[in-house]
Amino acid sequence: MTQPPMRTLREPAISGQKVIDPSGWTAQEMERSGDWSLHLSDAEIADFDRAIRGVETQGLDIMDITRENFALPVLGDRLAQVRKLLLDGPGLVLVRGFPVARYSRAQAAAAFFGIGRYLGRALSQNAKGHVLGHVKKLTDVDYNKDPRERGYRTGVMQRFHADSCDIVGLMCLHTARSGGLSSIVSTVTVHNVMLERRPDLVAALAAPLHWDRRGEIPEGKDPWYVTPVFNYHQGYFSCRYARQYIESAQRFDEVPRFTQIQLEALDMMDALLAELHMKTEFQQGDIQFLHNHVTLHGRSAFEDYDEPDRKRHLFRLWLSTDGERPIPPMLAERTAGGVITKGTVLNAPLEAV
């Protein structure tokens, strides 16, 4: 895996001003650049073989995997570069060439979780405590219409959103028969374009908004939480957006109704996401990491194969970098600890449930 060049220019982020950050890119720039796409070498794949054998020899559970017991002497230095690209570069990395078909489900899960330990700490992704998540169609319910459902369990289009973590990782086990294209956008670029066209709407999205927890409620908390879309904290810009979660919070009587300018700002946000994103297509064995505070991602609807063992299936990790990038307390409350509700017990299932 060759070490790519990286842009490094960053200036302190200030409300009402253009954000200067390495994660500010356009789709055209990323499509021309190979900086964010890496390919595993034979020596790096051999690293996985040795590390997976070590996990099996020691009888380790997936959640017991650490950097120390999942040694990657060849790949480890490159993963440090991947982490740098995520936190101080474009905020996305695509790793290609992982031979997922030659490993068992447990072996692939160990490899993916092991990579994650070099980038951050795995978080619970739902009230069931899953630290190894599964993106797979399990229901025909449209999560955009049902606030009790989560998008990763459906085959419908997923609108642009950020997950509740610092870094989200996806490993493609199987692709769909058709559809399932991934879309990624730089929220730094979205912010700056909106600032040029409608600075009043940037100000509206920099004010607090209510978000639906969709039933995954920590003890002692309201069924909603409050955070702006655009955040500026200790010189760093962060964005959090998932319109369906903002809209479904309106179902609670205690939540203030939208103002006209808030609705206009949300509409412009959606329009810019559609205008500025780039599309990528998962291949089997692809591993994608995104920095959630500076990117949003979405997915087109997909059609599955009929055979159960060919259905679209991705592993997912939510990773915390434990405060390495400053984010405001309102945002950290949601993203730093994962989803923990009463009775949540952390576990790493090998099948989608």
C-alpha positions, 0 to 999 in steps of 0.5 A: 500500500503506497503512502499517498500525499496529503493536504495539510492546510487548516485555519481556526474555524470561526462561526460566520467565516469560510472554513479552511480545512484539509477535508474541504474537497469537491467531488471533481477533485476526489475523482481525479485524485488517488490520495484517498484510495489505497490497495493492499499489497501481498505482504500486508495481506500476509499480515492479516493471515498471521494476525488471524491465526494468532486470534484463533490460537489464543481463542480470542473473542472479537471484542478481546482483540487489541493492537497488541494481540493483533500485530500488523508489523507491515500494515501497522505503519500504513494504518497510522497514515490512514488515521492521519488521512481521516483526522487531518486529511480529506476525512475518507479512505478506501482500502481495496484488495482485502481477500474477504472470500478466502476467509470465514465470517469469523476471520473476516470479522476479526480482521476488520475489528483488528484494523479498527483497533489501530484507528480508534475504540469500538462503540455500541451501535444500537441498544443491543450493544453491537460493537460489530454492526451489520448493514443488511436488509432485514425488513421492508419497513421504510425507516424514513417513515417509521421512527422506530426503524434504523436505515441500515436494516433496510434496502431503501435509499439512505439519505445523507447522514453522519453516524454517532461516532468519530469514524465509521468503517464499512467492510463489504462482504457481498454486493447487491444485485443492483443499486446500493451506490454510496454517496459521500460529501464534504460538509466543509465544502457544503458549509462554504458554498452555503455561506457564499449563497445564503449566510443567513441559512448557515446561521440558522443551522449553527443554532441548536436543533432537536434530534430524535433518538428513535427509541434508543434513549440513555437512562435519565435522558429525553427521547431527543437531544439537541445540537446544531448542524454546523459547529465551531469548537476550539478552532475546529468545524464539525457537522452533524446532519440526518434530516429524518432524525431532525424531522421525526423529533417534531413528533414530541410535543415538547420540541419547538416547531420548525421556523420558516428559516429552519425549513429553508435551511434544511431544504438548502442543505439537502439541495447542496448535498445533492449538488456536491457529493461524489458517488462510489461503488463498493466491491467485495473486500472494500473497506471504507472509513469516513470521518463523521465530523467532516463528511456525510454519507448516503446510499441508493436503494438496492435490489438483493439477490434471491440466494441468502448467501449472496445478499448485500452485507457489510460489516460496520464499525463505529469508532471513537478517537477519545477526544483527539479532535475537539467537538462541542459537548452537545455533540460529544454527548451523542458521539463519544460513548455510542448507544447505551440504554438500560440493559445494554450489554456489548457484544459482537455478533457474526450475523445480522440480527 
